[in-house]
Structures are given as structure tokens and as C-alpha cells.
């Protein structure tokens, strides 16, 4: 295997890039002392310097501007994030600066200089890094393909005003549905405020956005992408149940992945009506597919409590991808991109959550305190809280019947 074969696929916060070169900075800090009454100086070691990473890289392709904008947004996010460094592996880093360059002499490419500082080590087996990175890269490329397909199908220009109005109405209904859905959940004020602002901006600009398919696709992707940043499961949610919606984030995503404006029933008796129907179906398809792809990224990034839970959510998302790839009229490139994403997801989950235990059911025939169960099952009283949380026990001192526990092995 050559050194090139050992390089990882570069990405930051799951956004892929191609590396050109990199520089690593580090060393140790030293305090230089110059006493006033002496003719000599001495230095004192004050610890290791934080490592810094400078990466020269590029993004390219017909839809490179989608990836360019996403990478810019990722670099402007105040939180730390996972950098998959092609030479150095997975790092928990904080972005500090970036520069992007484009030229009319070189089309379809944006060149970046990215600067990061270390916030700590992220140690994953190489195979896990490969699987998760491959999935994130594939999913992001599929999002770009979905946006491209939308731009080719959606067109209200030069048509009567009611065509554009119908598309704006679909966006308005989608916003109302999403806003009402998010309202059900106990989000903290900061998350709720940021999400509301994004929905308000989309609503205010909906009329102009339908005249620009590329901008509309980007705005919808930005809003739907915010769902990944909402808080994870509520504190008392320890299992994924897409049917009952025990996971708040899954419930919210389900509103997106079920998008259907009813455009399939529209008449096609004139060329104008045919284009209207085609555009509205493309808009429904865009929203659903962006929801599925963002949900799949959330699925890969989620921390699970058991391998059963990881497989259950993965299979639910895989079914959504498979169903969407088989819808009538889907183009070949989008079909293949969705199938590639499905294959990569199966490899990434649950391998991205190494050493997960399995869940099993236990039947408790006699009323038993949860503390005693923890000791009987694991010989570890500290495991009591997991039993209480996993089964939402209201009276931990009186456990009876079927319960769910982590396998002791």
C-alpha cells in the first residue's frame, strides 16, 4: 500500500474537501526571565503549546458552490467540530480563520486556506474513521446532486403568476408545519430563537426564492440542516421509536420526510399546468430528500446507548432512503447517489459507535428494588440509574414485569 492509499478523505463537520498541502505547528511554551540584578537570563518551561493546523485544500465540481458555502458556514460556527485530517486522522478542533479564492480562469473550483487549533484528541480506530468519513462525504455529495436535480426540474419563469404563487404557497405550508412541529418540544430559548429566525427569513423571501431555484434549494437545505443542531433526545428518552416518536429529533425530521403538497393530483391539461405540476413535485421531492439526508447524518453522528438502538434507527432511515430512490420519475444520477448513501450508511452505523452493548429483555417475577437488580445483573450498584432511565421507572423500589437492560456480557 502506497502512502497515498493511506490518506483519509478530508472533511470538517462532515463537509468534504480535497487536500493540497498542510502544515502542523506546535512545540512548548517558555517564559524568559531577565532579573534586574543579574547579567544573565534564564527560561522556564511552562507546558506544551496547543497544536495548530493549516490546510490548503479545494472543492470542485459543477455544484462546487454548494460545498463552498457549506464549508464557509462550518468555519464560521463558534463551536468546535471534528476535522478528518487526511494525514493526521480525526481531531477535535476549533476553526480560527479561513480564506477562499476563486478565479474565472479556473472554473468549477474554490481553493481554501483553513486554520484550526486543537481542543483535544479524538481517538477512533482507523476503520471507524474510514466508514463514518466515507458516509458523510457520500451524503454531502448526494445533497449536491439532489439540489442539481431540483434546479433542472423546477422552473416558474415566464409562466402565469399563479404558478409561482402555488410554489410559494407550498413553502408557506411547509414552514407552518415545521414551526408547529417544533413548538411541541421543549427546546431551550437559544435553539428555538435561531430556528424561528431561519423560518421567518424563509417565509419573508419565499416569493423571490421561487424565481431562483439554486437559492431556494440552498435556503431549504440551511433550514432543514438546523434540525441536526437541535438538542438531542430529551433526558428521559433512551430508545428510538420512530412510530411513537419517543425521540424528539426523529419526530421533527418525520415532518420533513413526509412532505407532500398534493401536487400529484393536479391536472396536466395544458403545458403550463404540466410545468406547474412538475415544479411542485420537484419541490416536494427536494424537501423530502434533504430531510432524509440530514436525518441520515444525524443518525451517523448520534451517540447510542446500545447496538440494538443504533441498528433500529439505521434501518428506519435506510427504509426512507430506499423508498425515496424508487419514486416515479427520479433521474438516474439521483437514484444512484441515494443508493450510494444507503450503502455507506449501513457501513457507518453502528461501527461509528464502537463497543456498544446489546439490549435484552428481562422478566422480573417478584417485586425487586432497582438497586438490587443492578447488583444481581451486573454486580455493580452504579448501573442502577441506567435501569431506571431506560425503563422510565416511576417507583424504582418496586420493579415488576418486563424490563429492558443492557446485556451483561
C-alpha positions as CSV (number, residue, x, y, z in Angstrom):
1,X,0.0,0.0,0.0
2,X,1.4,3.4,-1.0
3,X,1.4,6.5,1.2
4,X,-1.4,7.9,-1.0
5,X,-3.6,4.9,-0.2
6,X,-3.2,5.6,3.5
7,X,-4.6,9.1,3.2
8,X,-8.1,9.7,4.7
9,X,-10.8,11.6,2.9
10,X,-10.6,15.2,4.3
11,X,-13.7,16.8,5.8
12,X,-14.7,19.3,8.5
13,X,-18.1,18.9,10.2
14,X,-18.8,16.3,7.5
15,X,-18.1,18.7,4.6
16,X,-15.7,17.1,2.2
17,X,-12.6,18.7,0.7
18,X,-9.5,17.7,-1.3
19,X,-6.2,18.5,0.4
20,X,-3.3,20.1,-1.4
21,X,-0.9,20.5,1.4
22,X,-0.9,21.1,5.2
23,X,1.2,22.5,8.0
24,X,1.3,21.4,11.6
25,X,2.5,23.8,14.3
26,X,3.3,23.1,17.9
27,X,6.1,22.9,20.4
28,X,6.5,24.1,24.0
29,X,5.9,27.4,25.8
30,X,8.7,29.1,27.7
31,X,8.8,32.1,30.0
32,X,12.0,34.1,29.6
33,X,13.3,35.7,32.8
34,X,15.7,38.7,32.9
35,X,16.4,39.5,36.6
36,X,17.3,43.2,37.1
37,X,20.4,42.4,39.3
38,X,22.0,39.8,37.1
39,X,23.8,39.8,33.8
40,X,22.3,36.6,32.6
41,X,18.8,35.3,31.7
42,X,17.1,32.0,32.1
43,X,14.0,30.4,30.7
44,X,11.3,28.4,32.3
45,X,9.2,25.7,30.6
46,X,5.5,26.4,31.0
47,X,4.0,23.5,29.2
48,X,3.2,22.3,25.7
49,X,1.7,24.6,23.1
50,X,-1.6,23.8,21.6
51,X,-1.3,22.3,18.1
52,X,-2.3,24.4,15.1
53,X,-3.4,23.1,11.8
54,X,-3.2,24.9,8.5
55,X,-4.8,23.2,5.5
56,X,-4.6,24.2,1.8
57,X,-7.5,22.5,0.1
58,X,-10.1,22.8,-2.6
59,X,-13.7,21.8,-3.5
60,X,-14.7,21.3,-7.1
61,X,-17.4,20.1,-9.5
62,X,-20.4,21.5,-11.2
63,X,-22.1,22.1,-7.9
64,X,-19.0,23.2,-6.0
65,X,-20.6,26.4,-4.8
66,X,-23.0,24.4,-2.5
67,X,-20.0,22.7,-0.9
68,X,-18.1,26.0,-0.8
69,X,-20.9,27.8,1.1
70,X,-21.3,24.9,3.5
71,X,-17.6,24.9,4.3
72,X,-17.6,28.6,4.9
73,X,-20.6,28.2,7.3
74,X,-18.8,25.4,9.1
75,X,-15.7,27.6,9.5
76,X,-17.9,30.4,10.9
77,X,-19.6,28.2,13.5
78,X,-18.4,29.1,17.0
79,X,-18.4,25.5,18.3
80,X,-15.6,23.0,17.9
81,X,-16.0,20.3,15.4
82,X,-14.5,17.1,14.0
83,X,-11.8,17.6,11.4
84,X,-10.9,14.5,9.5
85,X,-7.3,15.4,8.6
86,X,-6.1,13.3,5.6
87,X,-2.6,12.9,7.1
88,X,-3.3,13.0,10.9
89,X,-6.7,11.4,11.4
90,X,-9.7,12.6,13.4
91,X,-9.2,15.8,15.5
92,X,-11.5,17.8,17.7
93,X,-10.6,21.3,16.6
94,X,-11.9,24.9,16.7
95,X,-11.8,26.9,13.5
96,X,-10.0,30.2,13.8
97,X,-9.6,31.6,10.2
98,X,-10.2,30.8,6.6
99,X,-9.6,32.3,3.2
100,X,-11.3,31.2,0.0
101,X,-10.2,32.0,-3.5
102,X,-12.0,31.7,-6.9
103,X,-10.9,32.7,-10.4
104,X,-12.6,33.0,-13.7
105,X,-9.5,31.3,-15.2
106,X,-10.3,28.2,-13.2
107,X,-14.0,27.3,-13.2
108,X,-15.8,24.8,-11.0
109,X,-13.3,25.1,-8.1
110,X,-12.8,27.1,-4.9
111,X,-9.5,27.0,-3.1
112,X,-9.4,27.3,0.7
113,X,-6.8,28.0,3.4
114,X,-8.3,26.7,6.7
115,X,-6.8,27.3,10.1
116,X,-7.7,25.3,13.3
117,X,-6.4,24.9,16.8
118,X,-6.6,21.7,18.8
119,X,-9.2,21.2,21.5
120,X,-8.4,17.6,22.3
121,X,-7.7,14.3,20.8
122,X,-10.4,12.2,19.2
123,X,-9.3,8.6,19.1
124,X,-11.2,6.3,16.8
125,X,-10.0,3.1,15.1
126,X,-8.9,3.8,11.5
127,X,-11.7,1.6,10.1
128,X,-14.3,3.6,12.0
129,X,-12.9,6.9,10.7
130,X,-13.0,5.5,7.2
131,X,-16.6,4.3,7.5
132,X,-18.0,7.4,9.0
133,X,-16.0,9.8,6.9
134,X,-17.0,7.9,3.7
135,X,-20.6,8.1,4.7
136,X,-20.5,11.9,5.4
137,X,-18.7,12.5,2.2
138,X,-21.2,10.5,0.2
139,X,-24.2,12.1,2.0
140,X,-22.9,15.6,1.3
141,X,-22.3,14.7,-2.4
142,X,-25.8,13.4,-2.6
143,X,-27.2,16.6,-1.2
144,X,-25.4,18.5,-4.0
145,X,-26.9,16.1,-6.6
146,X,-30.4,16.5,-5.1
147,X,-30.1,20.3,-5.4
148,X,-28.9,20.0,-9.0
149,X,-31.8,17.7,-10.0
150,X,-34.2,20.2,-8.4
151,X,-32.7,23.1,-10.5
152,X,-33.2,21.1,-13.7
153,X,-36.9,20.3,-12.9
154,X,-38.2,23.4,-11.1
155,X,-39.0,26.4,-13.3
156,X,-41.7,29.0,-12.9
157,X,-40.2,31.7,-15.0
158,X,-42.2,33.1,-17.9
159,X,-45.4,31.4,-16.6
160,X,-48.6,32.9,-15.2
161,X,-48.3,34.3,-11.7
162,X,-50.4,31.6,-10.2
163,X,-47.7,29.1,-10.9
164,X,-45.1,30.9,-8.8
165,X,-47.8,31.6,-6.2
166,X,-48.6,27.9,-5.9
167,X,-44.9,27.1,-5.2
168,X,-44.6,29.9,-2.6
169,X,-47.8,28.5,-1.0
170,X,-46.1,25.1,-0.7
171,X,-43.2,26.7,1.1
172,X,-45.5,28.6,3.4
173,X,-47.4,25.4,4.3
174,X,-44.1,23.6,4.9
175,X,-42.9,26.4,7.2
176,X,-46.2,26.3,9.2
177,X,-46.0,22.6,9.6
178,X,-42.4,22.7,10.7
179,X,-43.0,25.6,13.1
180,X,-45.9,23.8,14.7
181,X,-44.0,20.6,15.0
182,X,-41.0,22.2,16.7
183,X,-43.4,24.1,19.0
184,X,-44.4,20.8,20.6
185,X,-40.9,20.1,22.0
186,X,-39.1,21.7,25.0
187,X,-36.3,23.4,23.1
188,X,-34.1,25.9,25.0
189,X,-34.7,29.6,24.1
190,X,-31.5,29.9,22.1
191,X,-32.3,27.0,19.8
192,X,-35.9,28.0,19.4
193,X,-35.0,31.6,18.6
194,X,-32.4,30.6,16.0
195,X,-34.8,28.2,14.3
196,X,-37.6,30.7,14.3
197,X,-35.4,33.4,12.7
198,X,-34.5,30.9,10.0
199,X,-38.1,30.1,9.3
200,X,-39.1,33.8,9.3
201,X,-36.4,34.6,6.8
202,X,-37.5,31.7,4.5
203,X,-41.1,32.9,4.8
204,X,-40.2,36.6,4.1
205,X,-38.2,35.6,1.0
206,X,-40.4,32.8,-0.4
207,X,-41.8,34.8,-3.3
208,X,-38.4,35.9,-4.6
209,X,-36.8,32.5,-3.9
210,X,-39.2,30.6,-6.2
211,X,-37.7,32.6,-9.1
212,X,-34.2,31.4,-8.3
213,X,-34.1,27.6,-7.9
214,X,-30.5,27.5,-6.8
215,X,-31.1,29.9,-3.9
216,X,-34.3,28.2,-2.9
217,X,-32.5,24.8,-2.7
218,X,-29.7,26.4,-0.5
219,X,-32.2,28.1,1.8
220,X,-34.3,25.0,2.3
221,X,-31.1,22.9,3.0
222,X,-30.0,25.5,5.5
223,X,-33.3,25.5,7.4
224,X,-33.6,21.7,7.4
225,X,-29.9,21.4,8.3
226,X,-30.7,23.3,11.5
227,X,-32.7,20.3,12.7
228,X,-29.4,18.5,13.3
229,X,-28.3,21.2,15.7
230,X,-31.4,21.0,17.9
231,X,-30.9,19.3,21.3
232,X,-30.7,15.5,21.2
233,X,-33.1,13.2,22.9
234,X,-35.0,14.6,25.9
235,X,-33.4,13.4,29.2
236,X,-35.9,10.6,29.7
237,X,-35.7,9.2,26.1
238,X,-33.4,6.2,25.8
239,X,-34.8,4.3,23.0
240,X,-35.5,5.1,19.4
241,X,-39.1,4.5,18.4
242,X,-39.9,6.2,15.1
243,X,-43.5,5.0,15.3
244,X,-44.3,6.6,18.6
245,X,-41.9,9.4,18.3
246,X,-40.1,8.9,21.5
247,X,-37.1,10.8,20.1
248,X,-37.9,14.5,19.6
249,X,-35.5,15.0,16.8
250,X,-36.8,12.0,14.9
251,X,-40.3,13.3,15.3
252,X,-39.3,16.7,13.8
253,X,-37.5,15.1,10.9
254,X,-40.5,13.0,10.2
255,X,-42.4,16.1,9.3
256,X,-39.9,16.9,6.6
257,X,-39.5,13.4,5.2
258,X,-43.3,13.1,4.8
259,X,-43.6,16.3,2.7
260,X,-46.5,16.0,0.2
261,X,-48.2,19.1,-1.2
262,X,-50.8,17.0,-3.1
263,X,-49.2,18.1,-6.4
264,X,-49.7,14.6,-7.8
265,X,-53.4,15.2,-8.2
266,X,-53.0,18.4,-10.2
267,X,-54.3,18.4,-13.8
268,X,-52.0,18.3,-16.8
269,X,-54.3,19.6,-19.5
270,X,-52.0,22.4,-20.7
271,X,-48.3,22.9,-21.0
272,X,-48.5,25.5,-18.2
273,X,-50.2,23.0,-15.9
274,X,-47.7,20.3,-16.8
275,X,-44.8,22.6,-15.8
276,X,-46.6,23.7,-12.6
277,X,-47.1,20.0,-11.6
278,X,-43.5,19.1,-12.5
279,X,-42.2,22.0,-10.4
280,X,-44.3,21.3,-7.4
281,X,-43.4,17.6,-7.4
282,X,-39.7,18.6,-7.6
283,X,-40.2,20.9,-4.6
284,X,-41.8,18.1,-2.6
285,X,-39.0,15.8,-3.6
286,X,-36.3,18.3,-2.7
287,X,-37.7,18.8,0.8
288,X,-38.2,15.1,1.5
289,X,-34.7,14.2,0.2
290,X,-33.0,17.0,2.1
291,X,-34.8,15.8,5.2
292,X,-33.8,12.2,4.7
293,X,-30.1,13.1,4.0
294,X,-29.9,15.4,7.0
295,X,-31.6,12.8,9.2
296,X,-29.1,10.2,7.9
297,X,-26.2,12.4,9.0
298,X,-27.8,12.8,12.4
299,X,-28.1,9.0,12.6
300,X,-24.4,8.6,11.9
301,X,-23.4,11.2,14.4
302,X,-25.7,10.2,17.2
303,X,-24.4,8.6,20.4
304,X,-26.4,5.4,21.1
305,X,-26.9,3.5,24.3
306,X,-26.9,0.1,22.6
307,X,-26.2,-1.5,19.3
308,X,-29.9,-2.5,19.1
309,X,-30.9,1.2,19.2
310,X,-28.3,2.1,16.6
311,X,-29.4,-0.7,14.2
312,X,-33.1,0.2,14.7
313,X,-32.6,3.8,13.7
314,X,-30.3,3.0,10.9
315,X,-32.8,0.6,9.4
316,X,-35.6,3.1,9.7
317,X,-33.6,5.7,7.8
318,X,-32.4,3.1,5.3
319,X,-36.0,2.3,4.5
320,X,-36.7,6.0,3.9
321,X,-33.7,6.3,1.5
322,X,-34.8,3.1,-0.4
323,X,-38.4,4.3,-0.8
324,X,-37.3,7.7,-2.0
325,X,-34.9,6.3,-4.5
326,X,-37.8,4.3,-6.1
327,X,-40.2,7.2,-6.6
328,X,-41.6,7.6,-10.1
329,X,-39.7,9.8,-12.4
330,X,-36.5,10.1,-10.3
331,X,-33.4,10.7,-12.5
332,X,-30.6,8.1,-12.8
333,X,-28.0,10.3,-11.1
334,X,-30.1,10.9,-8.0
335,X,-31.2,7.3,-7.8
336,X,-27.5,6.2,-7.8
337,X,-26.5,8.9,-5.3
338,X,-29.2,7.8,-2.9
339,X,-28.3,4.1,-3.2
340,X,-24.6,5.0,-2.6
341,X,-25.7,6.9,0.6
342,X,-27.7,3.9,1.7
343,X,-24.8,1.6,1.3
344,X,-22.4,3.9,3.1
345,X,-24.9,4.4,6.0
346,X,-25.1,0.6,6.6
347,X,-21.3,0.5,6.9
348,X,-21.1,3.6,9.2
349,X,-23.8,2.6,11.7
350,X,-23.2,1.2,14.3
351,X,-19.5,1.0,13.5
352,X,-19.2,4.7,14.4
353,X,-20.3,3.8,18.0
354,X,-17.7,1.2,18.9
355,X,-18.2,-1.2,21.8
356,X,-21.9,-0.7,22.1
357,X,-23.7,-3.3,24.2
358,X,-26.7,-5.2,23.2
359,X,-30.1,-4.8,24.8
360,X,-32.1,-7.7,26.2
361,X,-35.5,-8.1,27.9
362,X,-35.7,-9.4,31.5
363,X,-38.9,-10.6,33.2
364,X,-39.0,-9.7,36.9
365,X,-41.4,-12.2,38.6
366,X,-41.1,-10.7,42.1
367,X,-41.1,-7.1,43.1
368,X,-37.5,-6.1,43.4
369,X,-35.7,-2.7,44.0
370,X,-33.8,-1.4,41.0
371,X,-30.6,-1.2,43.2
372,X,-30.9,-4.9,43.9
373,X,-31.4,-5.6,40.2
374,X,-28.3,-3.7,39.3
375,X,-26.2,-5.8,41.6
376,X,-27.9,-9.1,40.6
377,X,-27.4,-8.4,36.9
378,X,-24.0,-6.6,36.8
379,X,-22.6,-6.9,40.4
380,X,-22.4,-3.1,40.1
381,X,-24.8,-0.9,42.0
382,X,-23.7,2.1,39.9
383,X,-25.7,0.6,37.0
384,X,-29.0,1.3,38.8
385,X,-29.5,4.6,37.1
386,X,-29.3,3.1,33.7
387,X,-32.1,0.6,34.6
388,X,-34.2,3.5,36.0
389,X,-33.7,5.7,32.9
390,X,-34.0,3.0,30.3
391,X,-37.4,1.8,31.7
392,X,-38.6,5.2,32.9
393,X,-39.3,3.7,36.3
394,X,-41.5,5.9,38.4
395,X,-41.0,3.7,41.5
396,X,-37.5,2.3,41.4
397,X,-38.1,0.5,44.7
398,X,-40.8,-1.7,43.2
399,X,-39.8,-3.2,39.8
400,X,-42.0,-5.9,38.4
401,X,-42.7,-7.4,35.0
402,X,-40.8,-7.0,31.7
403,X,-37.9,-4.5,31.7
404,X,-35.1,-3.7,29.2
405,X,-31.5,-3.9,30.3
406,X,-28.1,-3.9,28.7
407,X,-26.5,-7.3,28.2
408,X,-24.2,-8.2,31.0
409,X,-21.7,-9.8,28.7
